[in-house]
């Protein structure tokens, strides 16, 4: 795996993590107990959330660069 591939992967992972966290936080704010929500439902909502908030990818790129994955990422 090249450095550029690892950088793209790092951006993707960090953005997905942020999206899942946002979905979990939203569900918790509505009083939903997370143990009752299937993981696949959280992932599906996170994917939709990420499509609506592309700025998270920019944040993921900045985090990846801070971790040493600079260069051409996603």
N, CA and C atoms as an extended XYZ file, in Angstrom:
222
Properties=species:S:1:pos:R:3:atomname:S:1:resname:S:1:resid:I:1 pbc="F F F"
N         0.856       -1.173        0.000 N   UNK     1
C         0.000        0.000        0.000 CA  UNK     1
C         0.901        1.235        0.000 C   UNK     1
N         0.656        2.126       -0.932 N   UNK     2
C         1.469        3.339       -1.016 CA  UNK     2
C         1.042        4.346        0.043 C   UNK     2
N         1.877        5.351        0.220 N   UNK     3
C         1.572        6.391        1.208 CA  UNK     3
C         0.290        7.138        0.827 C   UNK     3
N         0.097        7.412       -0.467 N   UNK     4
C        -1.116        8.099       -0.910 CA  UNK     4
C        -2.358        7.269       -0.633 C   UNK     4
N        -2.262        5.955       -0.838 N   UNK     5
C        -3.405        5.078       -0.550 CA  UNK     5
C        -3.715        5.068        0.940 C   UNK     5
N        -2.665        5.027        1.744 N   UNK     6
C        -2.880        5.050        3.189 CA  UNK     6
C        -3.481        6.381        3.622 C   UNK     6
N        -3.067        7.467        2.987 N   UNK     7
C        -3.610        8.784        3.317 CA  UNK     7
C        -5.098        8.853        2.971 C   UNK     7
N        -5.475        8.346        1.801 N   UNK     8
C        -6.891        8.332        1.412 CA  UNK     8
C        -7.704        7.486        2.383 C   UNK     8
N        -7.156        6.341        2.760 N   UNK     9
C        -7.834        5.453        3.691 CA  UNK     9
C        -7.992        6.122        5.057 C   UNK     9
N        -6.951        6.811        5.510 N   UNK    10
C        -7.004        7.499        6.803 CA  UNK    10
C        -8.087        8.574        6.798 C   UNK    10
N        -8.176        9.340        5.732 N   UNK    11
C        -9.208       10.380        5.625 CA  UNK    11
C       -10.589        9.743        5.675 C   UNK    11
N       -10.762        8.668        4.942 N   UNK    12
C       -12.047        7.973        4.886 CA  UNK    12
C       -12.441        7.446        6.271 C   UNK    12
N       -11.514        6.799        6.946 N   UNK    13
C       -11.786        6.239        8.274 CA  UNK    13
C       -12.128        7.342        9.268 C   UNK    13
N       -11.357        8.417        9.262 N   UNK    14
C       -11.601        9.509       10.200 CA  UNK    14
C       -12.938       10.200        9.939 C   UNK    14
N       -13.293       10.386        8.672 N   UNK    15
C       -14.577       11.000        8.340 CA  UNK    15
C       -15.732       10.087        8.744 C   UNK    15
N       -15.609        8.795        8.497 N   UNK    16
C       -16.663        7.854        8.880 CA  UNK    16
C       -16.814        7.800       10.396 C   UNK    16
N       -15.700        7.852       11.108 N   UNK    17
C       -15.762        7.850       12.567 CA  UNK    17
C       -16.518        9.074       13.076 C   UNK    17
N       -16.217       10.232       12.509 N   UNK    18
C       -16.906       11.462       12.909 CA  UNK    18
C       -18.395       11.373       12.609 C   UNK    18
N       -18.739       10.799       11.471 N   UNK    19
C       -20.148       10.667       11.097 CA  UNK    19
C       -20.876        9.722       12.054 C   UNK    19
N       -20.256        8.589       12.380 N   UNK    20
C       -20.890        7.660       13.330 CA  UNK    20
C       -21.074        8.313       14.692 C   UNK    20
N       -20.077        9.093       15.119 N   UNK    21
C       -20.177        9.782       16.403 CA  UNK    21
C       -21.326       10.792       16.376 C   UNK    21
N       -21.466       11.522       15.287 N   UNK    22
C       -22.548       12.499       15.168 CA  UNK    22
C       -23.908       11.809       15.241 C   UNK    22
N       -24.038       10.659       14.574 N   UNK    23
C       -25.301        9.911       14.600 CA  UNK    23
C       -25.579        9.406       16.009 C   UNK    23
N       -24.561        8.832       16.650 N   UNK    24
C       -24.747        8.337       18.031 CA  UNK    24
C       -25.155        9.481       18.963 C   UNK    24
N       -24.478       10.627       18.844 N   UNK    25
C       -24.816       11.779       19.685 CA  UNK    25
C       -26.251       12.232       19.451 C   UNK    25
N       -26.671       12.232       18.189 N   UNK    26
C       -28.038       12.629       17.858 CA  UNK    26
C       -29.053       11.656       18.469 C   UNK    26
N       -28.783       10.370       18.327 N   UNK    27
C       -29.691        9.371       18.893 CA  UNK    27
C       -29.770        9.505       20.417 C   UNK    27
N       -28.623        9.701       21.050 N   UNK    28
C       -28.605        9.869       22.507 CA  UNK    28
C       -29.390       11.105       22.939 C   UNK    28
N       -29.278       12.180       22.163 N   UNK    29
C       -30.007       13.411       22.502 CA  UNK    29
C       -31.515       13.223       22.394 C   UNK    29
N       -31.933       12.223       21.605 N   UNK    30
C       -33.355       11.916       21.478 CA  UNK    30
C       -33.808       10.904       22.525 C   UNK    30
N       -32.877       10.471       23.370 N   UNK    31
C       -33.215        9.530       24.418 CA  UNK    31
C       -33.198        8.077       23.986 C   UNK    31
N       -32.619        7.791       22.834 N   UNK    32
C       -32.550        6.424       22.320 CA  UNK    32
C       -31.385        5.703       22.995 C   UNK    32
N       -31.650        4.489       23.464 N   UNK    33
C       -30.589        3.681       24.053 CA  UNK    33
C       -29.846        2.997       22.905 C   UNK    33
N       -28.542        3.272       22.792 N   UNK    34
C       -27.765        2.799       21.641 CA  UNK    34
C       -27.707        1.279       21.537 C   UNK    34
N       -27.816        0.593       22.649 N   UNK    35
C       -27.757       -0.870       22.590 CA  UNK    35
C       -28.966       -1.462       21.878 C   UNK    35
N       -30.012       -0.657       21.703 N   UNK    36
C       -31.203       -1.130       20.984 CA  UNK    36
C       -31.144       -0.825       19.489 C   UNK    36
N       -30.125       -0.100       19.062 N   UNK    37
C       -29.996        0.288       17.655 CA  UNK    37
C       -28.953       -0.624       17.003 C   UNK    37
N       -29.345       -1.363       15.960 N   UNK    38
C       -28.363       -2.223       15.282 CA  UNK    38
C       -27.217       -1.385       14.692 C   UNK    38
N       -26.018       -1.924       14.753 N   UNK    39
C       -24.844       -1.222       14.233 CA  UNK    39
C       -25.036       -0.864       12.761 C   UNK    39
N       -25.652       -1.758       11.994 N   UNK    40
C       -25.838       -1.471       10.565 CA  UNK    40
C       -26.740       -0.250       10.354 C   UNK    40
N       -27.667       -0.003       11.285 N   UNK    41
C       -28.525        1.173       11.181 CA  UNK    41
C       -27.733        2.444       11.464 C   UNK    41
N       -26.849        2.388       12.442 N   UNK    42
C       -25.995        3.551       12.738 CA  UNK    42
C       -25.081        3.837       11.557 C   UNK    42
N       -24.515        2.786       10.958 N   UNK    43
C       -23.630        2.958        9.800 CA  UNK    43
C       -24.408        3.543        8.622 C   UNK    43
N       -25.625        3.048        8.385 N   UNK    44
C       -26.441        3.561        7.275 CA  UNK    44
C       -26.761        5.041        7.485 C   UNK    44
N       -27.135        5.389        8.714 N   UNK    45
C       -27.418        6.801        9.005 CA  UNK    45
C       -26.153        7.649        8.893 C   UNK    45
N       -25.026        7.092        9.290 N   UNK    46
C       -23.761        7.829        9.208 CA  UNK    46
C       -23.380        8.096        7.758 C   UNK    46
N       -23.601        7.115        6.886 N   UNK    47
C       -23.304        7.324        5.462 CA  UNK    47
C       -24.165        8.449        4.894 C   UNK    47
N       -25.447        8.452        5.249 N   UNK    48
C       -26.339        9.512        4.782 CA  UNK    48
C       -25.906       10.860        5.363 C   UNK    48
N       -25.546       10.863        6.640 N   UNK    49
C       -25.109       12.093        7.291 CA  UNK    49
C       -23.860       12.636        6.628 C   UNK    49
N       -22.939       11.744        6.278 N   UNK    50
C       -21.691       12.156        5.641 CA  UNK    50
C       -21.942       12.771        4.263 C   UNK    50
N       -22.919       12.232        3.528 N   UNK    51
C       -23.272       12.823        2.219 CA  UNK    51
C       -23.821       14.232        2.390 C   UNK    51
N       -24.518       14.481        3.501 N   UNK    52
C       -25.097       15.804        3.755 CA  UNK    52
C       -24.086       16.783        4.355 C   UNK    52
N       -22.978       16.273        4.883 N   UNK    53
C       -21.977       17.116        5.545 CA  UNK    53
C       -20.576       16.827        4.994 C   UNK    53
N       -20.313       17.189        3.734 N   UNK    54
C       -19.005       16.901        3.134 CA  UNK    54
C       -17.853       17.643        3.809 C   UNK    54
N       -18.160       18.639        4.610 N   UNK    55
C       -17.096       19.370        5.307 CA  UNK    55
C       -16.343       18.465        6.290 C   UNK    55
N       -16.970       17.368        6.684 N   UNK    56
C       -16.321       16.428        7.603 CA  UNK    56
C       -15.118       15.772        6.923 C   UNK    56
N       -15.183       15.625        5.605 N   UNK    57
C       -14.058       15.045        4.869 CA  UNK    57
C       -12.856       15.983        4.950 C   UNK    57
N       -13.117       17.284        4.889 N   UNK    58
C       -12.035       18.266        5.021 CA  UNK    58
C       -11.417       18.161        6.417 C   UNK    58
N       -12.270       17.998        7.429 N   UNK    59
C       -11.770       17.830        8.794 CA  UNK    59
C       -10.957       16.540        8.909 C   UNK    59
N       -11.443       15.480        8.271 N   UNK    60
C       -10.721       14.211        8.275 CA  UNK    60
C        -9.366       14.342        7.610 C   UNK    60
N        -9.304       15.111        6.535 N   UNK    61
C        -8.033       15.343        5.842 CA  UNK    61
C        -7.058       16.074        6.758 C   UNK    61
N        -7.560       17.071        7.494 N   UNK    62
C        -6.690       17.816        8.415 CA  UNK    62
C        -6.184       16.904        9.538 C   UNK    62
N        -7.064       16.064       10.071 N   UNK    63
C        -6.651       15.132       11.127 CA  UNK    63
C        -5.623       14.141       10.591 C   UNK    63
N        -5.842       13.652        9.361 N   UNK    64
C        -4.913       12.694        8.762 CA  UNK    64
C        -3.536       13.330        8.572 C   UNK    64
N        -3.515       14.580        8.126 N   UNK    65
C        -2.236       15.278        7.963 CA  UNK    65
C        -1.538       15.460        9.300 C   UNK    65
N        -2.324       15.744       10.348 N   UNK    66
C        -1.744       15.895       11.676 CA  UNK    66
C        -1.142       14.579       12.180 C   UNK    66
N        -1.682       13.463       11.687 N   UNK    67
C        -1.166       12.144       12.073 CA  UNK    67
C        -0.023       11.688       11.169 C   UNK    67
N         0.349       12.532       10.205 N   UNK    68
C         1.470       12.189        9.334 CA  UNK    68
C         1.088       11.592        8.000 C   UNK    68
N        -0.194       11.669        7.652 N   UNK    69
C        -0.650       11.148        6.364 CA  UNK    69
C        -0.901       12.310        5.406 C   UNK    69
N         0.102       13.118        5.182 N   UNK    70
C        -0.024       14.251        4.276 CA  UNK    70
C        -0.014       13.805        2.841 C   UNK    70
N        -0.170       14.727        1.943 N   UNK    71
C        -0.145       14.393        0.517 CA  UNK    71
C        -1.530       14.439       -0.063 C   UNK    71
N        -1.705       13.739       -1.167 N   UNK    72
C        -2.976       13.724       -1.892 CA  UNK    72
C        -3.910       12.709       -1.258 C   UNK    72
N        -4.812       13.176       -0.437 N   UNK    73
C        -5.764       12.291        0.233 CA  UNK    73
C        -7.173       12.592       -0.233 C   UNK    73
N        -7.909       11.550       -0.490 N   UNK    74
C        -9.317       11.576       -0.926 CA  UNK    74
C        -9.647       12.834       -1.644 C   UNK    74
